[in-house]
């Protein structure tokens, strides 16, 4: 006599499928980590010593990601593409510059002297106009990123300087990073160069802001993003924060908090 067919429990079947998928992802992650360079593994281990839950660790959110994401949300509220375009059309250049400076001012991305340099550089009506038009083109223009980035560097280079230089890597990259963290990354030269050395990847740096260095940084960042895919980085905020942990004196190689 034929045995009756066992009924399939849909919920049980879904659980098994999820379990298999999770197992495959875990295996792939382990294989990926095994293929990392020694430098990449050391950098990963250092980051996880400080933040055991990785990019979703509450301490990481508190120390690194939170204020950067809040700055992005403020940008989206006051200077997203539609708001920016309307302000440009109305000739509200000083308002655009003031909003951009105010958003950055509530972060600790720039040093105090860099904040003052940026604030002073856009104070006049002519400078605010050049800054606003150049920034809109950089963020929302239709040409390739290389062209837009080089033009943005030219705009910043021509802004008035009072005491401190305006054309620096932090000043050139901070607004793009805040406005479009899925696309742009923030560059602190000394920390980033140290992080690249620790990681063991090339970073072709030049002191004067230009495309070749920025393109090299983006390539470096995307490689790190791929290497850390099992930790689920969300955007360049997570990648910049990871690199900051590697190169900043705020994070000694011997993590006191976690041994």
Kinemage of the C-alpha trace (Angstrom):
@kinemage 1
@onewidth
@group {chain A} dominant
@subgroup {mainchain}
@vectorlist {calphas} color= white
{ca unk a 1} P 0.000 0.000 0.000
{ca unk a 2} L 1.336 3.380 -0.934
{ca unk a 3} L 2.291 5.585 1.976
{ca unk a 4} L 0.325 8.825 2.262
{ca unk a 5} L 2.278 11.870 1.165
{ca unk a 6} L 3.492 14.090 4.027
{ca unk a 7} L 1.910 17.507 3.982
{ca unk a 8} L 4.306 20.393 3.540
{ca unk a 9} L 4.191 23.146 6.127
{ca unk a 10} L 4.748 26.436 4.189
{ca unk a 11} L 6.101 28.217 7.266
{ca unk a 12} L 8.547 25.383 7.948
{ca unk a 13} L 9.665 25.388 4.319
{ca unk a 14} L 10.293 29.155 4.453
{ca unk a 15} L 12.346 28.756 7.629
{ca unk a 16} L 14.481 26.063 5.996
{ca unk a 17} L 15.016 28.229 2.929
{ca unk a 18} L 16.033 31.190 5.097
{ca unk a 19} L 18.371 28.974 7.073
{ca unk a 20} L 20.037 27.685 3.892
{ca unk a 21} L 20.389 31.222 2.528
{ca unk a 22} L 21.880 32.419 5.814
{ca unk a 23} L 24.292 29.488 5.806
{ca unk a 24} L 25.387 30.301 2.252
{ca unk a 25} L 25.946 33.967 3.168
{ca unk a 26} L 27.959 32.974 6.239
{ca unk a 27} L 30.109 30.598 4.196
{ca unk a 28} L 30.674 33.255 1.522
{ca unk a 29} L 31.625 35.801 4.181
{ca unk a 30} L 34.111 33.407 5.747
{ca unk a 31} L 35.652 32.645 2.371
{ca unk a 32} L 35.827 36.373 1.615
{ca unk a 33} L 37.581 37.118 4.891
{ca unk a 34} L 40.041 34.299 4.273
{ca unk a 35} L 41.046 35.994 1.016
{ca unk a 36} L 41.737 39.387 2.627
{ca unk a 37} L 45.285 40.651 2.874
{ca unk a 38} L 47.036 40.632 6.235
{ca unk a 39} L 46.674 44.419 6.434
{ca unk a 40} L 42.946 44.266 5.701
{ca unk a 41} L 42.437 41.621 8.370
{ca unk a 42} L 44.339 43.698 10.937
{ca unk a 43} L 42.259 46.792 10.143
{ca unk a 44} L 39.049 44.801 10.385
{ca unk a 45} L 40.115 43.319 13.727
{ca unk a 46} L 41.000 46.753 15.109
{ca unk a 47} L 37.625 48.173 14.116
{ca unk a 48} L 35.799 45.251 15.736
{ca unk a 49} L 37.823 45.569 18.931
{ca unk a 50} L 36.395 49.035 19.369
{ca unk a 51} L 32.959 48.214 17.961
{ca unk a 52} L 32.197 44.482 18.371
{ca unk a 53} L 28.857 44.808 16.561
{ca unk a 54} L 30.517 46.579 13.659
{ca unk a 55} L 28.634 49.345 11.892
{ca unk a 56} L 25.531 48.623 13.963
{ca unk a 57} L 27.231 48.860 17.329
{ca unk a 58} L 25.512 51.463 19.558
{ca unk a 59} L 28.896 52.911 20.526
{ca unk a 60} L 29.815 53.290 16.861
{ca unk a 61} L 26.523 55.088 16.224
{ca unk a 62} L 27.278 57.385 19.151
{ca unk a 63} L 30.933 58.110 18.419
{ca unk a 64} L 31.120 58.091 14.633
{ca unk a 65} L 28.031 57.693 12.493
{ca unk a 66} L 25.316 59.544 14.355
{ca unk a 67} L 26.402 63.158 13.945
{ca unk a 68} L 27.429 62.626 10.320
{ca unk a 69} L 24.057 61.143 9.429
{ca unk a 70} L 22.273 63.942 11.298
{ca unk a 71} L 24.179 66.460 9.152
{ca unk a 72} L 23.008 64.640 6.028
{ca unk a 73} L 19.408 64.697 7.250
{ca unk a 74} L 19.653 68.441 7.886
{ca unk a 75} L 20.975 68.854 4.343
{ca unk a 76} L 18.053 66.877 2.934
{ca unk a 77} L 15.654 69.059 4.894
{ca unk a 78} L 17.073 72.440 3.878
{ca unk a 79} L 19.280 72.044 0.801
{ca unk a 80} L 18.147 69.028 -1.166
{ca unk a 81} L 18.081 69.373 -4.943
{ca unk a 82} L 14.634 70.962 -5.110
{ca unk a 83} L 15.288 73.452 -2.319
{ca unk a 84} L 18.711 74.271 -3.733
{ca unk a 85} L 17.322 74.861 -7.226
{ca unk a 86} L 14.573 77.165 -5.948
{ca unk a 87} L 17.024 79.216 -3.895
{ca unk a 88} L 19.308 79.540 -6.921
{ca unk a 89} L 16.427 80.656 -9.120
{ca unk a 90} L 15.528 83.293 -6.531
{ca unk a 91} L 19.120 84.514 -6.337
{ca unk a 92} L 19.368 83.574 -2.657
{ca unk a 93} L 23.080 82.830 -2.859
{ca unk a 94} L 23.926 84.079 0.616
{ca unk a 95} L 21.142 81.925 2.049
{ca unk a 96} L 22.542 78.834 0.305
{ca unk a 97} L 26.067 79.508 1.547
{ca unk a 98} L 24.846 80.235 5.075
{ca unk a 99} L 22.852 77.009 5.217
{ca unk a 100} L 25.753 74.902 3.955
{ca unk a 101} L 28.172 76.455 6.442
{ca unk a 102} L 25.682 76.082 9.310
{ca unk a 103} L 25.103 72.395 8.587
{ca unk a 104} L 28.820 71.632 8.611
{ca unk a 105} L 29.387 73.806 11.690
{ca unk a 106} L 27.374 71.369 13.820
{ca unk a 107} L 29.798 68.543 13.043
{ca unk a 108} L 33.425 68.066 14.032
{ca unk a 109} L 34.524 67.153 10.506
{ca unk a 110} L 36.521 70.348 9.971
{ca unk a 111} L 39.004 71.833 12.393
{ca unk a 112} L 38.043 75.206 13.841
{ca unk a 113} L 40.437 77.099 11.568
{ca unk a 114} L 38.982 75.313 8.524
{ca unk a 115} L 35.452 76.207 9.619
{ca unk a 116} L 36.466 79.855 9.884
{ca unk a 117} L 38.186 79.749 6.490
{ca unk a 118} L 35.033 78.397 4.831
{ca unk a 119} L 32.755 80.844 6.653
{ca unk a 120} L 34.917 83.837 5.726
{ca unk a 121} L 35.336 82.664 2.124
{ca unk a 122} L 31.596 82.851 1.349
{ca unk a 123} L 30.813 86.022 3.305
{ca unk a 124} L 30.698 88.446 0.363
{ca unk a 125} L 27.798 88.432 -2.097
{ca unk a 126} L 30.064 87.613 -5.062
{ca unk a 127} L 31.738 84.727 -3.244
{ca unk a 128} L 28.405 83.309 -2.070
{ca unk a 129} L 27.167 83.426 -5.671
{ca unk a 130} L 30.216 81.588 -7.024
{ca unk a 131} L 30.090 79.056 -4.183
{ca unk a 132} L 26.383 78.347 -4.650
{ca unk a 133} L 26.505 77.920 -8.405
{ca unk a 134} L 29.673 75.836 -8.245
{ca unk a 135} L 28.306 73.595 -5.519
{ca unk a 136} L 25.040 72.958 -7.356
{ca unk a 137} L 26.963 71.998 -10.479
{ca unk a 138} L 29.210 69.676 -8.456
{ca unk a 139} L 26.349 67.897 -6.711
{ca unk a 140} L 23.605 67.935 -9.307
{ca unk a 141} L 25.260 68.665 -12.654
{ca unk a 142} L 24.879 66.323 -15.615
{ca unk a 143} L 28.518 65.980 -16.697
{ca unk a 144} L 30.878 63.283 -15.462
{ca unk a 145} L 32.169 63.355 -11.922
{ca unk a 146} L 35.736 64.104 -12.996
{ca unk a 147} L 34.664 67.263 -14.813
{ca unk a 148} L 32.397 68.374 -11.984
{ca unk a 149} L 34.986 67.711 -9.294
{ca unk a 150} L 37.732 69.613 -11.122
{ca unk a 151} L 35.390 72.564 -11.668
{ca unk a 152} L 34.462 72.511 -7.990
{ca unk a 153} L 38.139 72.664 -7.042
{ca unk a 154} L 38.536 75.690 -9.318
{ca unk a 155} L 35.588 77.410 -7.637
{ca unk a 156} L 36.999 76.822 -4.150
{ca unk a 157} L 40.449 77.968 -5.269
{ca unk a 158} L 39.035 81.347 -6.318
{ca unk a 159} L 37.126 82.022 -3.090
{ca unk a 160} L 38.518 84.892 -0.980
{ca unk a 161} L 41.096 83.938 1.616
{ca unk a 162} L 41.540 85.897 4.817
{ca unk a 163} L 43.990 83.973 6.968
{ca unk a 164} L 43.776 80.218 6.417
{ca unk a 165} L 43.789 78.530 3.012
{ca unk a 166} L 40.392 77.568 1.663
{ca unk a 167} L 41.596 75.153 -1.010
{ca unk a 168} L 42.278 72.145 1.215
{ca unk a 169} L 41.120 68.570 0.942
{ca unk a 170} L 38.829 68.722 3.996
{ca unk a 171} L 37.085 71.885 2.768
{ca unk a 172} L 36.752 70.626 -0.810
{ca unk a 173} L 35.272 67.259 0.189
{ca unk a 174} L 33.187 67.977 3.288
{ca unk a 175} L 30.038 69.318 1.602
{ca unk a 176} L 29.780 66.525 -0.949
{ca unk a 177} L 30.204 63.999 1.846
{ca unk a 178} L 27.395 65.550 3.882
{ca unk a 179} L 25.062 66.046 0.913
{ca unk a 180} L 25.613 62.734 -0.898
{ca unk a 181} L 27.183 60.135 1.427
{ca unk a 182} L 26.340 57.307 -0.954
{ca unk a 183} L 28.561 58.925 -3.595
{ca unk a 184} L 31.173 61.154 -1.977
{ca unk a 185} L 33.726 60.660 0.769
{ca unk a 186} L 35.499 63.053 3.118
{ca unk a 187} L 39.280 63.299 2.985
{ca unk a 188} L 41.468 64.043 5.984
{ca unk a 189} L 44.907 63.636 4.373
{ca unk a 190} L 47.119 62.443 7.224
{ca unk a 191} L 44.584 60.014 8.674
{ca unk a 192} L 43.595 58.622 5.286
{ca unk a 193} L 47.180 58.141 4.163
{ca unk a 194} L 47.957 56.275 7.377
{ca unk a 195} L 44.841 54.143 6.945
{ca unk a 196} L 45.843 53.237 3.384
{ca unk a 197} L 49.300 52.246 4.612
{ca unk a 198} L 47.808 50.112 7.372
{ca unk a 199} L 45.360 48.497 4.964
{ca unk a 200} L 48.004 47.841 2.353
{ca unk a 201} L 46.240 49.496 -0.583
{ca unk a 202} L 47.605 52.223 -2.865
{ca unk a 203} L 46.390 55.776 -2.372
{ca unk a 204} L 47.948 58.218 -4.825
{ca unk a 205} L 47.893 61.445 -2.839
{ca unk a 206} L 48.725 64.985 -3.916
{ca unk a 207} L 48.439 67.938 -1.517
{ca unk a 208} L 46.559 70.195 -3.939
{ca unk a 209} L 42.984 69.013 -4.505
{ca unk a 210} L 42.527 67.478 -7.962
{ca unk a 211} L 40.679 64.572 -9.550
{ca unk a 212} L 43.434 61.939 -9.650
{ca unk a 213} L 43.760 61.876 -5.873
{ca unk a 214} L 40.011 61.881 -5.323
{ca unk a 215} L 39.529 59.078 -7.856
{ca unk a 216} L 42.222 57.068 -6.068
{ca unk a 217} L 40.445 57.619 -2.754
{ca unk a 218} L 37.101 56.504 -4.180
{ca unk a 219} L 38.717 53.351 -5.559
{ca unk a 220} L 40.315 52.663 -2.169
{ca unk a 221} L 36.980 53.237 -0.415
{ca unk a 222} L 35.062 50.927 -2.756
{ca unk a 223} L 37.615 48.165 -2.243
{ca unk a 224} L 37.236 48.491 1.524
{ca unk a 225} L 33.453 48.549 1.113
{ca unk a 226} L 33.604 45.271 -0.807
{ca unk a 227} L 35.963 43.691 1.724
{ca unk a 228} L 33.568 44.607 4.549
{ca unk a 229} L 30.360 43.601 2.789
{ca unk a 230} L 29.495 41.023 5.459
{ca unk a 231} L 29.469 43.865 8.024
{ca unk a 232} L 26.890 45.640 5.807
{ca unk a 233} L 28.314 49.164 5.465
{ca unk a 234} L 25.518 51.491 4.390
{ca unk a 235} L 27.396 54.270 2.650
{ca unk a 236} L 30.605 56.274 2.607
{ca unk a 237} L 29.925 57.489 6.144
{ca unk a 238} L 30.637 53.960 7.334
{ca unk a 239} L 33.703 53.618 5.117
{ca unk a 240} L 35.128 57.003 6.125
{ca unk a 241} L 34.534 56.149 9.775
{ca unk a 242} L 36.270 52.787 9.342
{ca unk a 243} L 39.291 54.537 7.819
{ca unk a 244} L 39.238 57.130 10.586
{ca unk a 245} L 39.509 54.367 13.178
{ca unk a 246} L 42.585 53.022 11.391
{ca unk a 247} L 44.476 56.301 11.071
{ca unk a 248} L 43.361 58.577 13.884
{ca unk a 249} L 45.188 59.001 17.174
{ca unk a 250} L 41.760 58.874 18.803
{ca unk a 251} L 41.873 55.112 18.241
{ca unk a 252} L 45.186 53.638 19.424
{ca unk a 253} L 46.095 50.223 18.088
{ca unk a 254} L 45.687 48.839 21.593
{ca unk a 255} L 42.023 49.282 22.356
{ca unk a 256} L 41.693 50.100 26.043
{ca unk a 257} L 37.937 49.634 26.123
{ca unk a 258} L 37.934 46.096 24.808
{ca unk a 259} L 41.479 44.896 25.532
